[in-house]
């Protein structure tokens, strides 16, 4: 078994900057139903085509009246009005309400023409067709004017806005049924190695279930991308090159796990130069040192370590931000928050940046990592810390900056 030495010469910040500088926002768009657009980004401005509400409406259950009719109403000098009908939501009163009359209205129902205010049910006395009022009510009380929420022509969502539930609600109430959004970056995901078996199949001696495709797909989806999983690629240079060229032709970004290290059958270092310009091979980071990147036909191809935890940790700070930039999403998918270490964490130092997976809760952080080949190292993690090479240790009680993950939805 032949091995060769990999000497990483590039830092984590430099590697990320090089890759992100070559990730250019995509221009393609698509139309989709509003109900399925959560987490997507608008590709155009949307203005209200109707006023919201489209008519003066009651915002309480009560009685519609003319404020002038209650001008002398007081506890000792009540005013009686004649009940002439009722309106539920979705109904309209058939005529103009006259002086001395009142109409019972439900929340959300149109206020009858001729009325200008609504008094709550709890504040009146109703007997048959007589409704007694013991106080004045100012005009406009408990009435939402036409267009009070959104005037016609008001900007509801600008271009490049992430569709959150509140934004979707505003679009829906203004009558929008479909929305044009930025198309999700298509990310081809491959795994390299003859020892890999697909989950759900029989596990032969010497084989392991391939999981990096699953975790990478989750990172891609959570970063606003569309994962395109492909079958594992065997340990053969020609097969690997063919698979990568095919993936590059189909996708906006290609991510492959395994084969980036120094073993006899780690072939990415041989194949990547055939695809295009190699940006780097090896990063001064732990875990994830043997990461490799190239540009092929203007598209990024990223080679990730095969060890599951190393692959996923690198995906958090590298793959996720690239996908977000391709899709035009702001930020890199993590929020920086100050936390206190609740336990010691291993730090490599020695010229290497260390990425420490963390479980962050209530201002405290617990390290979860216990080996690059153990995916359970990350099972409880919801963030990570990037520890610079100069720092030799993370101790319980240390105050550090943690990056907590902020995943998008995805359809």
C-alpha positions in Angstrom: 0.0 0.0 0.0 1.6 3.3 -1.2 1.0 6.5 0.7 2.1 10.1 0.0 2.4 13.0 2.3 -0.1 15.9 2.1 1.3 19.2 3.3 -1.6 21.7 3.7 -0.4 25.3 2.9 -3.6 27.2 3.0 -5.5 28.5 6.1 -9.2 28.0 6.7 -10.1 31.7 6.2 -8.1 31.8 3.0 -9.7 28.5 1.7 -13.2 29.8 2.4 -12.5 33.1 0.8 -11.1 31.5 -2.4 -14.1 29.3 -2.8 -16.7 31.9 -2.0 -15.1 34.4 -4.4 -15.9 31.9 -7.2 -19.5 31.2 -6.1 -21.6 33.5 -8.1 -25.3 34.1 -7.5 -27.5 32.2 -10.0 -29.9 34.1 -12.2 -32.5 31.4 -13.0 -36.0 31.7 -11.4 -39.1 29.7 -11.1 -42.8 30.1 -10.3 -44.3 28.2 -7.4 -47.4 28.0 -5.3 -47.3 30.3 -2.3 -48.1 27.5 0.2 -44.9 25.7 -0.7 -42.5 28.7 -0.9 -41.4 28.9 2.7 -37.7 29.6 3.0 -37.3 30.5 -0.7 -36.2 33.9 -2.0 -38.3 36.3 -4.0 -37.1 37.0 -7.6 -39.2 40.1 -8.0 -41.0 42.8 -6.1 -44.6 42.1 -5.1 -47.1 44.9 -4.4 -50.7 44.6 -3.1 -53.2 44.4 -5.9 -56.1 45.1 -3.6 -56.5 47.1 -0.3 -56.5 44.9 2.8 -59.0 44.8 4.2 -61.0 45.4 1.0 -63.8 47.1 3.0 -64.3 48.7 6.4 -64.6 45.7 8.8 -65.4 45.0 12.5 -62.4 43.9 14.6 -64.7 42.7 17.4 -68.0 41.0 17.8 -70.5 43.8 18.5 -73.1 46.2 17.2 -72.5 48.6 14.3 -73.8 52.1 15.0 -73.6 55.7 14.0 -71.4 57.5 16.6 -73.8 60.5 16.3 -76.7 58.4 17.6 -74.8 57.8 20.9 -73.9 61.5 21.5 -75.9 61.7 24.7 -75.5 58.1 25.9 -74.4 57.8 29.6 -74.9 55.3 32.4 -77.9 57.3 33.7 -79.2 58.4 30.3 -78.8 55.3 28.0 -79.7 55.4 24.4 -81.8 52.7 22.8 -81.4 51.7 19.2 -83.4 49.3 17.0 -81.8 46.1 16.0 -82.5 45.6 12.2 -80.3 42.7 11.3 -77.0 40.8 11.7 -73.9 40.2 9.5 -71.6 37.3 9.7 -68.1 37.2 8.1 -68.5 36.8 4.4 -71.9 38.5 4.3 -73.0 42.1 3.6 -76.0 44.1 4.9 -78.5 44.6 2.1 -79.1 48.4 2.6 -77.8 51.5 4.1 -78.3 51.7 7.9 -80.5 54.5 9.0 -80.3 56.8 12.1 -81.6 55.1 15.2 -80.7 51.6 13.9 -78.0 49.1 14.8 -76.8 45.9 13.2 -75.1 43.0 15.0 -71.7 42.3 13.3 -69.2 39.4 13.7 -65.4 40.0 13.8 -64.2 40.4 10.2 -67.6 41.2 8.8 -68.2 44.3 6.7 -69.5 47.3 8.6 -72.9 48.3 7.1 -73.0 51.4 4.9 -74.2 54.3 7.1 -72.4 53.0 10.3 -69.1 54.4 11.4 -68.3 52.5 14.6 -68.8 49.2 16.5 -69.5 48.7 20.2 -68.6 45.4 21.8 -71.4 42.9 22.7 -70.2 43.0 26.4 -70.9 46.7 26.7 -74.5 46.8 25.7 -77.9 45.3 26.8 -79.9 43.6 24.1 -83.6 42.7 24.6 -85.4 41.5 21.5 -85.0 44.2 18.9 -83.9 46.9 21.4 -80.2 47.4 22.1 -79.3 49.8 25.0 -76.1 51.7 25.0 -74.8 53.4 28.2 -71.8 55.3 26.8 -70.6 57.2 23.9 -68.4 55.5 21.2 -66.1 57.6 19.0 -66.3 57.3 15.3 -64.0 54.6 13.9 -63.9 52.6 17.2 -63.4 48.9 16.6 -63.4 49.4 12.9 -60.6 48.6 10.5 -60.7 51.0 7.7 -60.5 49.9 4.1 -56.8 49.4 3.3 -55.8 49.9 7.0 -53.5 46.9 6.8 -52.2 47.3 3.2 -53.1 50.0 0.8 -53.4 49.0 -2.8 -50.0 49.3 -4.5 -48.0 48.9 -1.2 -44.8 46.9 -1.4 -45.5 43.6 0.3 -42.2 41.9 -0.5 -39.1 43.3 -2.2 -36.8 41.4 -4.5 -34.4 39.2 -2.7 -36.6 38.7 0.4 -36.6 35.3 2.2 -40.2 34.1 2.4 -40.8 33.7 6.1 -44.3 32.8 7.5 -45.2 36.5 8.2 -44.1 37.5 4.7 -46.1 34.6 3.2 -49.1 35.7 5.3 -49.0 39.2 3.9 -48.7 37.9 0.4 -51.6 35.5 0.8 -54.0 38.1 2.3 -53.2 40.4 -0.6 -54.4 37.7 -3.0 -51.1 36.3 -4.2 -51.4 32.6 -5.2 -48.0 32.0 -6.9 -44.7 33.7 -6.5 -41.6 33.9 -8.6 -38.5 32.8 -6.6 -34.8 32.4 -7.2 -34.2 28.8 -8.4 -32.4 26.6 -5.8 -28.8 25.8 -6.6 -28.5 22.3 -7.9 -25.8 20.4 -6.0 -24.6 17.0 -7.2 -23.4 14.9 -4.3 -21.2 11.9 -4.8 -19.3 9.5 -2.6 -16.1 7.8 -3.6 -15.0 4.4 -2.3 -15.5 0.7 -3.1 -16.2 -0.1 0.5 -19.5 1.9 0.5 -22.9 0.3 0.7 -26.2 2.1 0.3 -28.4 2.2 3.4 -31.1 -0.4 3.2 -28.9 -2.9 1.3 -27.2 -6.0 2.7 -23.9 -5.1 4.3 -21.1 -7.3 3.0 -17.9 -8.1 4.9 -15.5 -5.1 4.9 -18.2 -2.7 3.8 -19.8 0.2 5.6 -23.0 2.1 5.0 -22.5 5.4 3.1 -23.8 8.3 5.1 -22.0 11.4 3.8 -24.6 11.7 0.9 -27.3 12.0 3.5 -25.6 14.5 5.7 -24.4 16.6 2.8 -27.9 16.6 1.3 -29.2 17.9 4.6 -26.7 20.7 4.6 -27.5 21.6 1.0 -31.3 21.6 1.7 -30.9 23.6 4.9 -28.8 26.1 3.0 -31.4 26.7 0.3 -30.1 24.2 -2.3 -31.4 21.2 -4.2 -29.4 18.1 -3.5 -28.9 15.7 -6.5 -27.5 12.5 -4.9 -25.6 10.1 -7.2 -24.5 6.5 -6.7 -21.1 5.9 -5.1 -18.1 5.9 -7.5 -15.6 3.0 -7.4 -11.9 3.4 -6.9 -11.0 3.9 -10.6 -9.6 7.1 -12.1 -11.5 6.9 -15.3 -14.8 6.1 -13.6 -14.3 8.9 -11.1 -13.4 11.5 -13.8 -16.4 10.5 -15.9 -18.8 10.7 -12.9 -17.4 14.2 -11.9 -17.7 15.5 -15.5 -21.3 14.3 -15.8 -22.2 15.8 -12.4 -20.6 19.1 -13.3 -22.6 19.3 -16.5 -25.9 18.7 -14.6 -25.3 20.8 -11.4 -24.3 24.2 -10.3 -22.0 22.8 -7.6 -20.4 19.3 -7.2 -19.5 17.9 -3.8 -17.8 14.5 -3.5 -16.7 12.8 -0.3 -13.8 10.4 0.1 -10.7 10.0 -1.9 -9.2 13.4 -0.9 -6.5 12.1 1.4 -3.1 10.4 0.9 -3.9 6.7 0.4 -3.2 4.7 -2.7 -6.8 4.8 -3.7 -7.4 8.4 -2.8 -7.8 9.6 -6.3 -9.2 13.1 -6.2 -5.7 14.6 -6.1 -5.0 12.9 -9.5 -8.4 13.6 -11.1 -9.1 17.2 -10.1 -6.3 18.7 -12.2 -7.9 17.0 -15.2 -11.2 18.8 -14.5 -9.9 22.3 -14.3 -7.9 24.6 -12.0 -7.2 23.3 -8.6 -7.6 26.0 -5.9 -6.0 24.1 -3.1 -5.5 20.6 -1.8 -5.2 20.5 2.0 -6.3 23.1 4.6 -4.6 23.8 7.9 -7.7 22.8 9.8 -8.7 19.9 12.1 -10.9 18.0 11.3 -11.0 18.1 7.5 -7.4 18.7 6.5 -7.5 16.8 3.1 -10.2 19.0 1.6 -9.6 19.8 -2.1 -11.3 22.3 -4.4 -11.2 23.1 -8.1 -13.0 25.1 -10.7 -14.3 23.2 -13.8 -16.1 25.0 -16.5 -16.8 27.9 -14.2 -18.3 25.6 -11.6 -16.9 24.7 -8.2 -16.1 21.1 -7.4 -15.4 20.4 -3.7 -13.7 17.2 -2.5 -14.5 16.5 1.2 -12.9 14.0 3.6 -14.5 10.6 3.7 -14.6 10.4 7.5 -18.2 11.2 8.3 -17.6 13.8 11.1 -14.8 15.5 9.2 -17.0 15.7 6.1 -20.0 17.2 7.9 -17.9 19.7 9.9 -16.3 21.0 6.8 -19.7 21.1 5.1 -21.0 23.4 7.8 -18.4 26.2 7.3 -17.6 25.6 3.6 -20.4 23.8 1.6 -23.3 25.6 3.3 -22.0 29.1 2.8 -21.2 28.3 -0.9 -24.8 27.1 -1.5 -26.2 30.1 0.2 -24.2 32.5 -1.9 -25.2 30.6 -5.1 -28.8 31.0 -4.1 -28.4 34.7 -3.2 -29.2 34.1 0.5 -27.7 36.6 2.9 -25.1 35.5 5.5 -23.3 32.2 5.8 -26.0 30.2 7.7 -24.7 30.7 11.2 -25.2 33.4 13.9 -22.3 34.3 16.2 -23.2 34.2 19.8 -21.0 34.5 23.0 -21.1 31.4 25.2 -19.3 29.9 28.2 -17.7 26.5 27.8 -19.3 24.0 30.0 -16.5 21.4 29.6 -13.0 21.2 28.2 -12.6 20.7 24.4 -9.7 19.3 22.4 -7.9 21.9 20.3 -5.1 20.9 17.9 -3.0 24.1 17.6 0.4 23.6 16.0 -0.5 25.9 13.1 -3.9 24.3 12.6 -7.3 25.9 13.0 -9.7 23.7 15.0 -13.4 23.5 14.3 -15.1 22.4 17.5 -18.7 21.1 17.1 -20.8 22.3 20.0 -24.2 21.9 21.7 -25.2 25.4 22.6 -27.9 25.9 25.1 -28.8 28.8 27.5 -25.5 30.6 27.0 -23.4 27.5 27.5 -21.6 25.2 25.1 -20.6 21.5 25.4 -18.2 20.0 22.9 -19.6 16.9 21.1 -16.6 15.8 19.0 -14.8 12.5 19.8 -13.4 11.4 16.5 -13.5 12.4 12.8 -14.7 8.9 11.8 -17.6 8.9 14.3 -20.7 10.7 13.0 -22.2 10.5 16.5 -19.6 13.2 17.3 -22.1 15.7 15.8 -25.4 14.1 16.8 -26.1 16.7 19.5 -24.4 19.7 17.9 -26.3 22.8 16.9 -23.3 25.0 16.3 -19.5 25.1 16.2 -16.5 27.3 17.2 -13.6 28.1 14.9 -10.5 28.2 17.2 -7.5 29.9 15.7 -4.1 28.2 15.5 -2.6 30.3 18.2 -5.0 29.0 20.8 -3.9 25.8 22.5 -6.9 24.9 24.6 -10.6 25.5 25.4 -11.2 25.1 29.1 -14.4 24.9 31.1 -15.4 28.5 31.9 -13.7 30.0 28.9 -15.8 32.7 27.1 -15.9 32.1 23.3 -17.8 33.0 20.2 -19.9 30.1 18.8 -21.6 30.0 15.5 -25.1 28.5 15.8 -26.7 27.1 12.7 -29.6 28.7 10.9 -31.1 26.2 8.4 -33.6 27.2 5.8 -36.5 25.0 4.8 -36.5 23.6 1.3 -38.8 22.6 -1.5 
